[in-house]
Amino acid sequence: MDRVFIQDLEIETVVGIYDWEREIRQKVVLNLEMCADIARAAQSDTIEDTLDYKAVSKRLISFVGQSEFFLVETLAERCAAIVLEEFNVPWLTLRLDKPGAVTGSRSVGVMIERGQRPE
């Protein structure tokens, strides 16, 4: 199965467990690999026959930008669910980074795999 990816999608949101984090917006970075059969789109050369990464990106930007979760784990899980359910993606990996969250590290976060991996 083919994969469509989105790399380094930066979005400002409210995320964190500390009081000061609840009062500011912080950057999170999403990286996704989504299972998709792109053979039909390659033949037809039309966007309707493929997984529209711009539509996925816009949906995630809207959702994450309006969210206010305490944990990056919850945010990642909800983002994965949106892609799986709304875009008919059978399997994905999603990495959510929270840059600067830990002094001395460039980034921290989670990486999840959801759905049924094709064989």
N, C-alpha and C positions, 0 to 999 in steps of 0.2 A: 504494500500500500504506500502511496505517496504521502508526503507531508508538506503542509503549508506552515510557514513560521512567521512570527512577529518577534522582532528583536529590539530590546531596550526601549519599550514603550514607557515613557515617564509621565506620571500622573501625580498631582497634588491631592492629598486627602488628610483626613483626621484619623490617626491610628496610633494607639499606644495605651499603656496602662497607667501612666503617671498623670497627675493633674495638669502639669504644664503641657503635656502632649495633647490633652483634650482641648486646649485653648489655641493651638496653632495648626497650620497645615504643613505636612511633611511630604517629601517626594518618596514615592515607591516606584520601582521599575519592574515591569512585567516582561517575561520572555516565554513564548508559547511555541510548541510544536504540535500541530493538529493533523490528525490522520484525515486524508481526503483522497478520493480517486480523481485525479486531474486529467485522465486520458480523454474523456469526452470534451472537456474544455480545450484541450490541445488540438482536437480535431475541428471543433466548431469555432474556436477563437472568440467565444462570447463569455462575458462575465457571469451570465445566468447558469452556466454549466460548471462553475467551480466554487470553491469556498472563498468568499469575498473578504479578504483580510482587512480591507478598509472598513467594511461594515462591522466586522468583529472588533476592530480597534475602537471605532466610534462608540460602540455599545459598552465596551469596558471602560473607556474614558468617562462616559456619562455615569455609569454605575459607581466606579471607584471614586470619582470626584464628589459624589453626593453621599458616600458612605462614611460611617463613624464607628468602626470596629475597634475593639480593644486589642485584638490579637491579629497578627499577620496570617496565622493559620486559618482563622475564620474568613478573612478577606480572600485568601487564595482559594479556599474551598468554594466560596460563593461565585467567584470569577469562573472557576472550572465548570460549575453547574450551569452557568449562563451559556457558555460556549457549547457544552454538550447538548443541552436541551433546545436552545434557540437556533443553533446553527447546524443541527443534525450531525454533529461530529461524534464518531464512535469512540475515539480515544484521543487523549492529549497528555502532554506533560506541560506543566506550568511552573515557572520559577518566579517567585516574588522576592525582590530585594528591597531592603530598607537601608539605603546608604547613610553612613554616619551615625547609626543607632548605637554603636559600641565604640568607645574611644579606642583608637589604635587599629581599628579594622576599616577597610574600605566599605564593606557592606555585610549585612547579615540578612537572613531570611529563610524561606522554605522552598522546597521543590517537591511537587506532587505529581503523581500519575493517576489518571482517572479514566474510566471507561473500559471497553473491551479491546485489548490490543489485537490487531489483526495478525493472522498467521502467515 
